[in-house]
Amino acid sequence: MARVKCCGCNGTGNNNGMPGNNGYKHTACNGKGKVDVPEPPEKCVRCNGTGWANASPGNGYPCDSCGGTGWYMG
C-alpha cells in the first residue's frame, strides 16, 4: 500500500469541498488528509482524480467509485 494525499480534500483533512461544511472532518480520509491505496497509485478514472462525482469540488457529491479520495482503491 502507498500513503498518498487525499484528492477530495486536497490533503487538508477537512470537508472544505462541500458548501456549508467548512471545518468538518473529510469522511474519505477521516480527517487525516492522506489515504492508503494499492501500489502503484492510480487516479480514479470516473472522477478524474478529483474525488467528486461531477469533477467539480464543492458542487456535487463524493465519487462513489473511489469513495471521495480521488484514487483507485482496488
PQR file with spaces between the fields and no chain letter, atoms N, CA, C, O and H, PARSE charges and radii, in Angstrom:
ATOM       1  N    MET     1       0.840   -1.183    0.000 -0.4000 1.5000
ATOM       2  CA   MET     1       0.000    0.000    0.000 -0.0000 2.0000
ATOM       3  C    MET     1       0.881    1.241    0.000  0.5500 1.7000
ATOM       4  O    MET     1       1.979    1.255    0.558 -0.5500 1.4000
ATOM       5  N    ALA     2       0.365    2.280   -0.643 -0.4000 1.5000
ATOM       6  CA   ALA     2       1.056    3.568   -0.677 -0.0000 2.0000
ATOM       7  C    ALA     2       0.205    4.603    0.038  0.5500 1.7000
ATOM       8  O    ALA     2      -1.018    4.601   -0.102 -0.5500 1.4000
ATOM       9  H    ALA     2      -0.526    2.269   -1.096  0.4000 1.0000
ATOM      10  N    ARG     3       0.830    5.481    0.798 -0.4000 1.5000
ATOM      11  CA   ARG     3       0.121    6.562    1.506 -0.0000 2.0000
ATOM      12  C    ARG     3       0.241    7.807    0.630  0.5500 1.7000
ATOM      13  O    ARG     3       1.340    8.293    0.365 -0.5500 1.4000
ATOM      14  H    ARG     3       1.823    5.483    0.912  0.4000 1.0000
ATOM      15  N    VAL     4      -0.920    8.318    0.182 -0.4000 1.5000
ATOM      16  CA   VAL     4      -0.951    9.467   -0.719 -0.0000 2.0000
ATOM      17  C    VAL     4      -1.921   10.535   -0.212  0.5500 1.7000
ATOM      18  O    VAL     4      -2.773   10.267    0.635 -0.5500 1.4000
ATOM      19  H    VAL     4      -1.813    7.924    0.397  0.4000 1.0000
ATOM      20  N    LYS     5      -1.775   11.737   -0.740 -0.4000 1.5000
ATOM      21  CA   LYS     5      -2.656   12.843   -0.377 -0.0000 2.0000
ATOM      22  C    LYS     5      -4.078   12.564   -0.858  0.5500 1.7000
ATOM      23  O    LYS     5      -4.279   12.148   -1.999 -0.5500 1.4000
ATOM      24  H    LYS     5      -1.083   11.954   -1.429  0.4000 1.0000
ATOM      25  N    CYS     6      -5.042   12.788   -0.009 -0.4000 1.5000
ATOM      26  CA   CYS     6      -6.450   12.656   -0.376 -0.0000 2.0000
ATOM      27  C    CYS     6      -6.798   13.795   -1.332  0.5500 1.7000
ATOM      28  O    CYS     6      -6.637   14.967   -0.994 -0.5500 1.4000
ATOM      29  H    CYS     6      -4.879   13.126    0.918  0.4000 1.0000
ATOM      30  N    CYS     7      -7.269   13.448   -2.512 -0.4000 1.5000
ATOM      31  CA   CYS     7      -7.603   14.470   -3.509 -0.0000 2.0000
ATOM      32  C    CYS     7      -8.921   15.170   -3.202  0.5500 1.7000
ATOM      33  O    CYS     7      -9.100   16.337   -3.551 -0.5500 1.4000
ATOM      34  H    CYS     7      -7.400   12.496   -2.786  0.4000 1.0000
ATOM      35  N    GLY     8      -9.844   14.464   -2.550 -0.4000 1.5000
ATOM      36  CA   GLY     8     -11.155   15.036   -2.263 -0.0000 2.0000
ATOM      37  C    GLY     8     -11.096   16.250   -1.352  0.5500 1.7000
ATOM      38  O    GLY     8     -11.931   17.147   -1.461 -0.5500 1.4000
ATOM      39  H    GLY     8      -9.698   13.517   -2.267  0.4000 1.0000
ATOM      40  N    CYS     9     -10.110   16.288   -0.446 -0.4000 1.5000
ATOM      41  CA   CYS     9      -9.962   17.439    0.458 -0.0000 2.0000
ATOM      42  C    CYS     9      -8.660   18.193    0.183  0.5500 1.7000
ATOM      43  O    CYS     9      -8.308   19.126    0.905 -0.5500 1.4000
ATOM      44  H    CYS     9      -9.432   15.559   -0.357  0.4000 1.0000
ATOM      45  N    ASN    10      -7.952   17.779   -0.865 -0.4000 1.5000
ATOM      46  CA   ASN    10      -6.677   18.374   -1.244 -0.0000 2.0000
ATOM      47  C    ASN    10      -5.652   18.275   -0.109  0.5500 1.7000
ATOM      48  O    ASN    10      -4.804   19.152    0.055 -0.5500 1.4000
ATOM      49  H    ASN    10      -8.237   17.021   -1.451  0.4000 1.0000
ATOM      50  N    GLY    11      -5.747   17.199    0.664 -0.4000 1.5000
ATOM      51  CA   GLY    11      -4.794   16.945    1.736 -0.0000 2.0000
ATOM      52  C    GLY    11      -5.006   17.754    3.002  0.5500 1.7000
ATOM      53  O    GLY    11      -4.189   17.680    3.919 -0.5500 1.4000
ATOM      54  H    GLY    11      -6.437   16.487    0.530  0.4000 1.0000
ATOM      55  N    THR    12      -6.082   18.525    3.074 -0.4000 1.5000
ATOM      56  CA   THR    12      -6.322   19.358    4.256 -0.0000 2.0000
ATOM      57  C    THR    12      -6.947   18.579    5.398  0.5500 1.7000
ATOM      58  O    THR    12      -6.770   18.940    6.562 -0.5500 1.4000
ATOM      59  H    THR    12      -6.745   18.586    2.329  0.4000 1.0000
ATOM      60  N    GLY    13      -7.680   17.510    5.082 -0.4000 1.5000
ATOM      61  CA   GLY    13      -8.359   16.733    6.112 -0.0000 2.0000
ATOM      62  C    GLY    13      -9.719   17.275    6.484  0.5500 1.7000
ATOM      63  O    GLY    13     -10.477   16.608    7.188 -0.5500 1.4000
ATOM      64  H    GLY    13      -7.824   17.217    4.137  0.4000 1.0000
ATOM      65  N    ASN    14     -10.052   18.484    6.022 -0.4000 1.5000
ATOM      66  CA   ASN    14     -11.399   18.973    6.341 -0.0000 2.0000
ATOM      67  C    ASN    14     -12.271   18.968    5.103  0.5500 1.7000
ATOM      68  O    ASN    14     -11.778   18.924    3.976 -0.5500 1.4000
ATOM      69  H    ASN    14      -9.437   19.026    5.449  0.4000 1.0000
ATOM      70  N    ASN    15     -13.542   19.012    5.324 -0.4000 1.5000
ATOM      71  CA   ASN    15     -14.529   18.850    4.273 -0.0000 2.0000
ATOM      72  C    ASN    15     -14.824   20.174    3.580  0.5500 1.7000
ATOM      73  O    ASN    15     -15.982   20.487    3.301 -0.5500 1.4000
ATOM      74  H    ASN    15     -13.942   19.048    6.240  0.4000 1.0000
ATOM      75  N    ASN    16     -13.786   20.950    3.303 -0.4000 1.5000
ATOM      76  CA   ASN    16     -13.994   22.263    2.718 -0.0000 2.0000
ATOM      77  C    ASN    16     -14.504   22.230    1.284  0.5500 1.7000
ATOM      78  O    ASN    16     -14.814   23.277    0.716 -0.5500 1.4000
ATOM      79  H    ASN    16     -12.846   20.696    3.530  0.4000 1.0000
ATOM      80  N    GLY    17     -14.596   21.059    0.699 -0.4000 1.5000
ATOM      81  CA   GLY    17     -15.115   20.978   -0.660 -0.0000 2.0000
ATOM      82  C    GLY    17     -16.625   21.051   -0.752  0.5500 1.7000
ATOM      83  O    GLY    17     -17.170   21.335   -1.818 -0.5500 1.4000
ATOM      84  H    GLY    17     -14.344   20.208    1.161  0.4000 1.0000
ATOM      85  N    MET    18     -17.304   20.798    0.348 -0.4000 1.5000
ATOM      86  CA   MET    18     -18.759   20.813    0.326 -0.0000 2.0000
ATOM      87  C    MET    18     -19.291   22.094    0.954  0.5500 1.7000
ATOM      88  O    MET    18     -18.893   22.438    2.067 -0.5500 1.4000
ATOM      89  H    MET    18     -16.861   20.567    1.215  0.4000 1.0000
ATOM      90  N    PRO    19     -20.173   22.805    0.274 -0.5600 1.5000
ATOM      91  CA   PRO    19     -20.717   24.051    0.821  0.2800 2.0000
ATOM      92  C    PRO    19     -21.360   23.836    2.184  0.5500 1.7000
ATOM      93  O    PRO    19     -22.094   22.868    2.385 -0.5500 1.4000
ATOM      94  N    GLY    20     -21.081   24.741    3.121 -0.4000 1.5000
ATOM      95  CA   GLY    20     -21.681   24.657    4.441 -0.0000 2.0000
ATOM      96  C    GLY    20     -20.989   23.699    5.385  0.5500 1.7000
ATOM      97  O    GLY    20     -21.375   23.603    6.550 -0.5500 1.4000
ATOM      98  H    GLY    20     -20.485   25.527    2.958  0.4000 1.0000
ATOM      99  N    ASN    21     -19.982   22.992    4.919 -0.4000 1.5000
ATOM     100  CA   ASN    21     -19.307   22.013    5.766 -0.0000 2.0000
ATOM     101  C    ASN    21     -17.874   22.407    6.105  0.5500 1.7000
ATOM     102  O    ASN    21     -17.100   21.554    6.539 -0.5500 1.4000
ATOM     103  H    ASN    21     -19.668   23.071    3.973  0.4000 1.0000
ATOM     104  N    ASN    22     -17.501   23.645    5.925 -0.4000 1.5000
ATOM     105  CA   ASN    22     -16.142   24.067    6.233 -0.0000 2.0000
ATOM     106  C    ASN    22     -15.795   23.741    7.677  0.5500 1.7000
ATOM     107  O    ASN    22     -16.582   23.988    8.590 -0.5500 1.4000
ATOM     108  H    ASN    22     -18.130   24.338    5.572  0.4000 1.0000
ATOM     109  N    GLY    23     -14.620   23.189    7.867 -0.4000 1.5000
ATOM     110  CA   GLY    23     -14.159   22.843    9.205 -0.0000 2.0000
ATOM     111  C    GLY    23     -14.531   21.454    9.655  0.5500 1.7000
ATOM     112  O    GLY    23     -13.988   20.978   10.652 -0.5500 1.4000
ATOM     113  H    GLY    23     -13.981   22.988    7.125  0.4000 1.0000
ATOM     114  N    TYR    24     -15.430   20.781    8.970 -0.4000 1.5000
ATOM     115  CA   TYR    24     -15.799   19.423    9.346 -0.0000 2.0000
ATOM     116  C    TYR    24     -14.819   18.426    8.753  0.5500 1.7000
ATOM     117  O    TYR    24     -14.265   18.650    7.677 -0.5500 1.4000
ATOM     118  H    TYR    24     -15.871   21.168    8.160  0.4000 1.0000
ATOM     119  N    LYS    25     -14.611   17.339    9.451 -0.4000 1.5000
ATOM     120  CA   LYS    25     -13.680   16.306    9.023 -0.0000 2.0000
ATOM     121  C    LYS    25     -14.122   15.674    7.699  0.5500 1.7000
ATOM     122  O    LYS    25     -15.282   15.294    7.541 -0.5500 1.4000
ATOM     123  H    LYS    25     -15.061   17.156   10.325  0.4000 1.0000
ATOM     124  N    HIS    26     -13.184   15.568    6.750 -0.4000 1.5000
ATOM     125  CA   HIS    26     -13.463   14.917    5.472 -0.0000 2.0000
ATOM     126  C    HIS    26     -13.598   13.421    5.716  0.5500 1.7000
ATOM     127  O    HIS    26     -12.687   12.794    6.256 -0.5500 1.4000
ATOM     128  H    HIS    26     -12.242   15.877    6.878  0.4000 1.0000
ATOM     129  N    THR    27     -14.718   12.852    5.325 -0.4000 1.5000
ATOM     130  CA   THR    27     -15.002   11.458    5.656 -0.0000 2.0000
ATOM     131  C    THR    27     -14.155   10.464    4.867  0.5500 1.7000
ATOM     132  O    THR    27     -13.857    9.385    5.380 -0.5500 1.4000
ATOM     133  H    THR    27     -15.458   13.361    4.886  0.4000 1.0000
ATOM     134  N    ALA    28     -13.756   10.789    3.638 -0.4000 1.5000
ATOM     135  CA   ALA    28     -12.996    9.842    2.821 -0.0000 2.0000
ATOM     136  C    ALA    28     -11.644    9.507    3.442  0.5500 1.7000
ATOM     137  O    ALA    28     -11.182    8.371    3.343 -0.5500 1.4000
ATOM     138  H    ALA    28     -13.998   11.665    3.221  0.4000 1.0000
ATOM     139  N    CYS    29     -11.009   10.488    4.080 -0.4000 1.5000
ATOM     140  CA   CYS    29      -9.697   10.259    4.702 -0.0000 2.0000
ATOM     141  C    CYS    29      -9.776   10.303    6.218  0.5500 1.7000
ATOM     142  O    CYS    29      -8.751   10.218    6.895 -0.5500 1.4000
ATOM     143  H    CYS    29     -11.385   11.411    4.160  0.4000 1.0000
ATOM     144  N    ASN    30     -10.968   10.435    6.753 -0.4000 1.5000
ATOM     145  CA   ASN    30     -11.208   10.523    8.191 -0.0000 2.0000
ATOM     146  C    ASN    30     -10.461   11.698    8.826  0.5500 1.7000
ATOM     147  O    ASN    30     -10.021   11.631    9.974 -0.5500 1.4000
ATOM     148  H    ASN    30     -11.800   10.505    6.204  0.4000 1.0000
ATOM     149  N    GLY    31     -10.331   12.774    8.046 -0.4000 1.5000
ATOM     150  CA   GLY    31      -9.703   13.980    8.560 -0.0000 2.0000
ATOM     151  C    GLY    31      -8.184   13.958    8.584  0.5500 1.7000
ATOM     152  O    GLY    31      -7.562   14.889    9.096 -0.5500 1.4000
ATOM     153  H    GLY    31     -10.688   12.829    7.114  0.4000 1.0000
ATOM     154  N    LYS    32      -7.580   12.911    8.039 -0.4000 1.5000
ATOM     155  CA   LYS    32      -6.130   12.783    8.078 -0.0000 2.0000
ATOM     156  C    LYS    32      -5.434   13.459    6.887  0.5500 1.7000
ATOM     157  O    LYS    32      -4.251   13.787    6.973 -0.5500 1.4000
ATOM     158  H    LYS    32      -8.086   12.155    7.624  0.4000 1.0000
ATOM     159  N    GLY    33      -6.154   13.669    5.782 -0.4000 1.5000
ATOM     160  CA   GLY    33      -5.551   14.290    4.608 -0.0000 2.0000
ATOM     161  C    GLY    33      -4.755   13.333    3.743  0.5500 1.7000
ATOM     162  O    GLY    33      -4.264   13.717    2.682 -0.5500 1.4000
ATOM     163  H    GLY    33      -7.115   13.402    5.711  0.4000 1.0000
ATOM     164  N    LYS    34      -4.623   12.087    4.186 -0.4000 1.5000
ATOM     165  CA   LYS    34      -3.906   11.064    3.428 -0.0000 2.0000
ATOM     166  C    LYS    34      -4.701    9.765    3.462  0.5500 1.7000
ATOM     167  O    LYS    34      -5.451    9.502    4.403 -0.5500 1.4000
ATOM     168  H    LYS    34      -5.022   11.776    5.048  0.4000 1.0000
ATOM     169  N    VAL    35      -4.521    8.956    2.415 -0.4000 1.5000
ATOM     170  CA   VAL    35      -5.204    7.668    2.335 -0.0000 2.0000
ATOM     171  C    VAL    35      -4.217    6.607    1.857  0.5500 1.7000
ATOM     172  O    VAL    35      -3.235    6.920    1.184 -0.5500 1.4000
ATOM     173  H    VAL    35      -3.912    9.169    1.651  0.4000 1.0000
ATOM     174  N    ASP    36      -4.483    5.358    2.206 -0.4000 1.5000
ATOM     175  CA   ASP    36      -3.689    4.230    1.726 -0.0000 2.0000
ATOM     176  C    ASP    36      -4.362    3.656    0.494  0.5500 1.7000
ATOM     177  O    ASP    36      -5.555    3.351    0.507 -0.5500 1.4000
ATOM     178  H    ASP    36      -5.281    5.103    2.753  0.4000 1.0000
ATOM     179  N    VAL    37      -3.581    3.509   -0.578 -0.4000 1.5000
ATOM     180  CA   VAL    37      -4.099    2.982   -1.846 -0.0000 2.0000
ATOM     181  C    VAL    37      -3.158    1.898   -2.353  0.5500 1.7000
ATOM     182  O    VAL    37      -1.984    1.869   -1.983 -0.5500 1.4000
ATOM     183  H    VAL    37      -2.612    3.756   -0.589  0.4000 1.0000
ATOM     184  N    PRO    38      -3.671    1.003   -3.204 -0.5600 1.5000
ATOM     185  CA   PRO    38      -2.811   -0.031   -3.775  0.2800 2.0000
ATOM     186  C    PRO    38      -1.688    0.598   -4.605  0.5500 1.7000
ATOM     187  O    PRO    38      -1.875    1.638   -5.236 -0.5500 1.4000
ATOM     188  N    GLU    39      -0.529   -0.046   -4.592 -0.4000 1.5000
ATOM     189  CA   GLU    39       0.592    0.429   -5.408 -0.0000 2.0000
ATOM     190  C    GLU    39       0.529   -0.208   -6.779  0.5500 1.7000
ATOM     191  O    GLU    39       0.122   -1.365   -6.888 -0.5500 1.4000
ATOM     192  H    GLU    39      -0.377   -0.891   -4.079  0.4000 1.0000
ATOM     193  N    PRO    40       0.910    0.488   -7.814 -0.5600 1.5000
ATOM     194  CA   PRO    40       1.234    1.914   -7.826  0.2800 2.0000
ATOM     195  C    PRO    40      -0.040    2.745   -7.747  0.5500 1.7000
ATOM     196  O    PRO    40      -1.075    2.330   -8.270 -0.5500 1.4000
ATOM     197  N    PRO    41       0.012    3.910   -7.103 -0.5600 1.5000
ATOM     198  CA   PRO    41      -1.184    4.755   -7.004  0.2800 2.0000
ATOM     199  C    PRO    41      -1.700    5.158   -8.388  0.5500 1.7000
ATOM     200  O    PRO    41      -0.932    5.581   -9.253 -0.5500 1.4000
ATOM     201  N    GLU    42      -3.010    5.018   -8.578 -0.4000 1.5000
ATOM     202  CA   GLU    42      -3.648    5.403   -9.838 -0.0000 2.0000
ATOM     203  C    GLU    42      -4.837    6.293   -9.540  0.5500 1.7000
ATOM     204  O    GLU    42      -5.651    5.980   -8.671 -0.5500 1.4000
ATOM     205  H    GLU    42      -3.633    4.674   -7.876  0.4000 1.0000
ATOM     206  N    LYS    43      -4.943    7.401  -10.256 -0.4000 1.5000
ATOM     207  CA   LYS    43      -6.091    8.303  -10.080 -0.0000 2.0000
ATOM     208  C    LYS    43      -7.361    7.577  -10.512  0.5500 1.7000
ATOM     209  O    LYS    43      -7.331    6.754  -11.427 -0.5500 1.4000
ATOM     210  H    LYS    43      -4.282    7.656  -10.962  0.4000 1.0000
ATOM     211  N    CYS    44      -8.461    7.880   -9.862 -0.4000 1.5000
ATOM     212  CA   CYS    44      -9.757    7.302  -10.212 -0.0000 2.0000
ATOM     213  C    CYS    44     -10.159    7.796  -11.595  0.5500 1.7000
ATOM     214  O    CYS    44     -10.143    8.999  -11.854 -0.5500 1.4000
ATOM     215  H    CYS    44      -8.486    8.548   -9.119  0.4000 1.0000
ATOM     216  N    VAL    45     -10.517    6.882  -12.478 -0.4000 1.5000
ATOM     217  CA   VAL    45     -10.891    7.273  -13.836 -0.0000 2.0000
ATOM     218  C    VAL    45     -12.296    7.855  -13.908  0.5500 1.7000
ATOM     219  O    VAL    45     -12.605    8.615  -14.826 -0.5500 1.4000
ATOM     220  H    VAL    45     -10.531    5.904  -12.268  0.4000 1.0000
ATOM     221  N    ARG    46     -13.132    7.514  -12.970 -0.4000 1.5000
ATOM     222  CA   ARG    46     -14.514    8.006  -13.014 -0.0000 2.0000
ATOM     223  C    ARG    46     -14.603    9.498  -12.690  0.5500 1.7000
ATOM     224  O    ARG    46     -15.355   10.229  -13.334 -0.5500 1.4000
ATOM     225  H    ARG    46     -12.882    6.897  -12.224  0.4000 1.0000
ATOM     226  N    CYS    47     -13.837    9.953  -11.691 -0.4000 1.5000
ATOM     227  CA   CYS    47     -13.893   11.369  -11.309 -0.0000 2.0000
ATOM     228  C    CYS    47     -12.648   12.135  -11.760  0.5500 1.7000
ATOM     229  O    CYS    47     -12.489   13.314  -11.447 -0.5500 1.4000
ATOM     230  H    CYS    47     -13.226    9.360  -11.167  0.4000 1.0000
ATOM     231  N    ASN    48     -11.771   11.454  -12.496 -0.4000 1.5000
ATOM     232  CA   ASN    48     -10.536   12.050  -12.990 -0.0000 2.0000
ATOM     233  C    ASN    48      -9.646   12.527  -11.837  0.5500 1.7000
ATOM     234  O    ASN    48      -8.916   13.509  -11.976 -0.5500 1.4000
ATOM     235  H    ASN    48     -11.900   10.495  -12.750  0.4000 1.0000
ATOM     236  N    GLY    49      -9.710   11.833  -10.712 -0.4000 1.5000
ATOM     237  CA   GLY    49      -8.846   12.131   -9.582 -0.0000 2.0000
ATOM     238  C    GLY    49      -9.267   13.299   -8.714  0.5500 1.7000
ATOM     239  O    GLY    49      -8.485   13.746   -7.875 -0.5500 1.4000
ATOM     240  H    GLY    49     -10.303   11.035  -10.599  0.4000 1.0000
ATOM     241  N    THR    50     -10.482   13.808   -8.890 -0.4000 1.5000
ATOM     242  CA   THR    50     -10.930   14.935   -8.075 -0.0000 2.0000
ATOM     243  C    THR    50     -11.555   14.485   -6.767  0.5500 1.7000
ATOM     244  O    THR    50     -11.529   15.221   -5.780 -0.5500 1.4000
ATOM     245  H    THR    50     -11.117   13.445   -9.572  0.4000 1.0000
ATOM     246  N    GLY    51     -12.119   13.275   -6.750 -0.4000 1.5000
ATOM     247  CA   GLY    51     -12.834   12.781   -5.576 -0.0000 2.0000
ATOM     248  C    GLY    51     -14.307   13.152   -5.579  0.5500 1.7000
ATOM     249  O    GLY    51     -15.050   12.760   -4.680 -0.5500 1.4000
ATOM     250  H    GLY    51     -12.140   12.678   -7.552  0.4000 1.0000
ATOM     251  N    TRP    52     -14.729   13.901   -6.579 -0.4000 1.5000
ATOM     252  CA   TRP    52     -16.115   14.385   -6.653 -0.0000 2.0000
ATOM     253  C    TRP    52     -16.824   13.810   -7.869  0.5500 1.7000
ATOM     254  O    TRP    52     -16.237   13.697   -8.945 -0.5500 1.4000
ATOM     255  H    TRP    52     -14.125   14.220   -7.310  0.4000 1.0000
ATOM     256  N    ALA    53     -18.093   13.446   -7.692 -0.4000 1.5000
ATOM     257  CA   ALA    53     -18.865   12.787   -8.737 -0.0000 2.0000
ATOM     258  C    ALA    53     -18.986   13.617  -10.008  0.5500 1.7000
ATOM     259  O    ALA    53     -19.008   13.062  -11.107 -0.5500 1.4000
ATOM     260  H    ALA    53     -18.570   13.538   -6.818  0.4000 1.0000
ATOM     261  N    ASN    54     -19.062   14.926   -9.875 -0.4000 1.5000
ATOM     262  CA   ASN    54     -19.208   15.745  -11.077 -0.0000 2.0000
ATOM     263  C    ASN    54     -17.909   16.456  -11.441  0.5500 1.7000
ATOM     264  O    ASN    54     -17.920   17.405  -12.225 -0.5500 1.4000
ATOM     265  H    ASN    54     -19.044   15.377   -8.983  0.4000 1.0000
ATOM     266  N    ALA    55     -16.785   16.004  -10.874 -0.4000 1.5000
ATOM     267  CA   ALA    55     -15.442   16.534  -11.154 -0.0000 2.0000
ATOM     268  C    ALA    55     -15.313   18.017  -10.836  0.5500 1.7000
ATOM     269  O    ALA    55     -14.456   18.698  -11.399 -0.5500 1.4000
ATOM     270  H    ALA    55     -16.776   15.233  -10.237  0.4000 1.0000
ATOM     271  N    SER    56     -16.143   18.517   -9.953 -0.4000 1.5000
ATOM     272  CA   SER    56     -16.068   19.919   -9.555 -0.0000 2.0000
ATOM     273  C    SER    56     -16.189   20.012   -8.040  0.5500 1.7000
ATOM     274  O    SER    56     -17.303   20.057   -7.518 -0.5500 1.4000
ATOM     275  H    SER    56     -16.839   17.963   -9.495  0.4000 1.0000
ATOM     276  N    PRO    57     -15.064   20.044   -7.318 -0.5600 1.5000
ATOM     277  CA   PRO    57     -15.128   20.067   -5.850  0.2800 2.0000
ATOM     278  C    PRO    57     -16.056   21.147   -5.317  0.5500 1.7000
ATOM     279  O    PRO    57     -16.008   22.304   -5.734 -0.5500 1.4000
ATOM     280  N    GLY    58     -16.900   20.733   -4.385 -0.4000 1.5000
ATOM     281  CA   GLY    58     -17.822   21.659   -3.745 -0.0000 2.0000
ATOM     282  C    GLY    58     -19.162   21.794   -4.431  0.5500 1.7000
ATOM     283  O    GLY    58     -20.070   22.420   -3.885 -0.5500 1.4000
ATOM     284  H    GLY    58     -16.939   19.794   -4.046  0.4000 1.0000
ATOM     285  N    ASN    59     -19.309   21.225   -5.613 -0.4000 1.5000
ATOM     286  CA   ASN    59     -20.559   21.372   -6.349 -0.0000 2.0000
ATOM     287  C    ASN    59     -21.224   20.038   -6.649  0.5500 1.7000
ATOM     288  O    ASN    59     -21.956   19.919   -7.631 -0.5500 1.4000
ATOM     289  H    ASN    59     -18.570   20.717   -6.057  0.4000 1.0000
ATOM     290  N    GLY    60     -20.982   19.055   -5.833 -0.4000 1.5000
ATOM     291  CA   GLY    60     -21.587   17.755   -6.086 -0.0000 2.0000
ATOM     292  C    GLY    60     -21.439   16.833   -4.905  0.5500 1.7000
ATOM     293  O    GLY    60     -21.442   17.272   -3.754 -0.5500 1.4000
ATOM     294  H    GLY    60     -20.387   19.151   -5.036  0.4000 1.0000
ATOM     295  N    TYR    61     -21.310   15.548   -5.192 -0.4000 1.5000
ATOM     296  CA   TYR    61     -21.219   14.516   -4.174 -0.0000 2.0000
ATOM     297  C    TYR    61     -19.920   13.747   -4.352  0.5500 1.7000
ATOM     298  O    TYR    61     -19.379   13.687   -5.456 -0.5500 1.4000
ATOM     299  H    TYR    61     -21.308   15.192   -6.127  0.4000 1.0000
ATOM     300  N    PRO    62     -19.411   13.152   -3.256 -0.5600 1.5000
ATOM     301  CA   PRO    62     -18.201   12.354   -3.390  0.2800 2.0000
ATOM     302  C    PRO    62     -18.389   11.243   -4.424  0.5500 1.7000
ATOM     303  O    PRO    62     -19.462   10.646   -4.512 -0.5500 1.4000
ATOM     304  N    CYS    63     -17.361   10.975   -5.189 -0.4000 1.5000
ATOM     305  CA   CYS    63     -17.395    9.920   -6.210 -0.0000 2.0000
ATOM     306  C    CYS    63     -17.632    8.577   -5.540  0.5500 1.7000
ATOM     307  O    CYS    63     -16.959    8.238   -4.567 -0.5500 1.4000
ATOM     308  H    CYS    63     -16.489   11.459   -5.117  0.4000 1.0000
ATOM     309  N    ASP    64     -18.595    7.806   -6.061 -0.4000 1.5000
ATOM     310  CA   ASP    64     -18.885    6.509   -5.453 -0.0000 2.0000
ATOM     311  C    ASP    64     -17.873    5.440   -5.853  0.5500 1.7000
ATOM     312  O    ASP    64     -17.817    4.387   -5.218 -0.5500 1.4000
ATOM     313  H    ASP    64     -19.142    8.082   -6.851  0.4000 1.0000
ATOM     314  N    SER    65     -17.081    5.681   -6.882 -0.4000 1.5000
ATOM     315  CA   SER    65     -16.065    4.684   -7.290 -0.0000 2.0000
ATOM     316  C    SER    65     -14.846    4.697   -6.372  0.5500 1.7000
ATOM     317  O    SER    65     -14.300    3.643   -6.046 -0.5500 1.4000
ATOM     318  H    SER    65     -17.127    6.536   -7.399  0.4000 1.0000
ATOM     319  N    CYS    66     -14.422    5.881   -5.961 -0.4000 1.5000
ATOM     320  CA   CYS    66     -13.216    5.986   -5.128 -0.0000 2.0000
ATOM     321  C    CYS    66     -13.537    6.378   -3.693  0.5500 1.7000
ATOM     322  O    CYS    66     -12.632    6.493   -2.866 -0.5500 1.4000
ATOM     323  H    CYS    66     -14.865    6.737   -6.226  0.4000 1.0000
ATOM     324  N    GLY    67     -14.806    6.582   -3.390 -0.4000 1.5000
ATOM     325  CA   GLY    67     -15.199    6.960   -2.047 -0.0000 2.0000
ATOM     326  C    GLY    67     -14.835    8.385   -1.665  0.5500 1.7000
ATOM     327  O    GLY    67     -14.856    8.752   -0.490 -0.5500 1.4000
ATOM     328  H    GLY    67     -15.541    6.488   -4.062  0.4000 1.0000
ATOM     329  N    GLY    68     -14.502    9.185   -2.673 -0.4000 1.5000
ATOM     330  CA   GLY    68     -14.162   10.584   -2.424 -0.0000 2.0000
ATOM     331  C    GLY    68     -12.684   10.851   -2.233  0.5500 1.7000
ATOM     332  O    GLY    68     -12.295   11.971   -1.903 -0.5500 1.4000
ATOM     333  H    GLY    68     -14.486    8.888   -3.628  0.4000 1.0000
ATOM     334  N    THR    69     -11.842    9.826   -2.437 -0.4000 1.5000
ATOM     335  CA   THR    69     -10.404   10.006   -2.246 -0.0000 2.0000
ATOM     336  C    THR    69      -9.713   10.511   -3.508  0.5500 1.7000
ATOM     337  O    THR    69      -8.672   11.163   -3.428 -0.5500 1.4000
ATOM     338  H    THR    69     -12.157    8.916   -2.705  0.4000 1.0000
ATOM     339  N    GLY    70     -10.288   10.214   -4.672 -0.4000 1.5000
ATOM     340  CA   GLY    70      -9.655   10.570   -5.940 -0.0000 2.0000
ATOM     341  C    GLY    70      -8.705    9.502   -6.468  0.5500 1.7000
ATOM     342  O    GLY    70      -8.090    9.682   -7.519 -0.5500 1.4000
ATOM     343  H    GLY    70     -11.134    9.685   -4.738  0.4000 1.0000
ATOM     344  N    TRP    71      -8.584    8.404   -5.750 -0.4000 1.5000
ATOM     345  CA   TRP    71      -7.644    7.332   -6.113 -0.0000 2.0000
ATOM     346  C    TRP    71      -8.372    6.010   -6.360  0.5500 1.7000
ATOM     347  O    TRP    71      -9.398    5.734   -5.738 -0.5500 1.4000
ATOM     348  H    TRP    71      -9.084    8.258   -4.896  0.4000 1.0000
ATOM     349  N    TYR    72      -7.842    5.205   -7.263 -0.4000 1.5000
ATOM     350  CA   TYR    72      -8.340    3.847   -7.485 -0.0000 2.0000
ATOM     351  C    TYR    72      -8.078    3.059   -6.207  0.5500 1.7000
ATOM     352  O    TYR    72      -6.944    3.003   -5.730 -0.5500 1.4000
ATOM     353  H    TYR    72      -7.009    5.430   -7.768  0.4000 1.0000
ATOM     354  N    MET    73      -9.118    2.454   -5.658 -0.4000 1.5000
ATOM     355  CA   MET    73      -8.994    1.767   -4.370 -0.0000 2.0000
ATOM     356  C    MET    73      -8.877    0.256   -4.473  0.5500 1.7000
ATOM     357  O    MET    73      -8.812   -0.436   -3.456 -0.5500 1.4000
ATOM     358  H    MET    73     -10.039    2.500   -6.045  0.4000 1.0000
ATOM     359  N    GLY    74      -8.850   -0.254   -5.682 -0.4000 1.5000
ATOM     360  CA   GLY    74      -8.660   -1.699   -5.865 -0.0000 2.0000
ATOM     361  C    GLY    74      -9.902   -2.441   -5.731  0.5500 1.7000
ATOM     362  O    GLY    74      -9.905   -3.665   -5.858 -0.5500 1.4000
ATOM     363  H    GLY    74      -8.902    0.307   -6.508  0.4000 1.0000
